[in-house]
Amino acid sequence: MFICDQDLKEYLEGWAAAEGRTVSNILERCAVAIRRDREKGLIPSSPNPGEGITSHLAGITSEELAQIKKFFDLLSSDRERSNVSFSLLSRILDIEPEKLHALYELIEKYRKEVPTEKPN
């Protein structure tokens, strides 16, 4: 099973239909191409693709983890931005604070353009 957002699903289904293939086959072909390019040194390679992230996050404190949770909660709900430090998150996740703030602003813009119904 493969889970992705609806837009990507529709794109992959259209691509597969246009080539007379299954979505599974399209994804396999993409993975094979990425592996080939990594082996040729055309794109960065890692023996364990998630290794850099997990080793970086292994030493985070409970305060830092709380900041990460608050940030994701902020992105996934209508919660106000109180007590979320983009500079601290930037250091923890090794992402520029401006990029985190831009992500936040993009989601806020989307929320204003596409209002959602709140559960009763």
Buried (B, 14 or more C-beta within 10 A) or exposed (E): EEEEEEEEEEBBEEEBEEEEBEBEEBBEEEEEEBEEEBEEEEEEEEEEEEEEEEEEBEEBEEEBEEBBEBBEEBBEEEEEEEEBBBEBBBEBBEEEBEEBBEBBEEEBEEEEEEEEEEEE
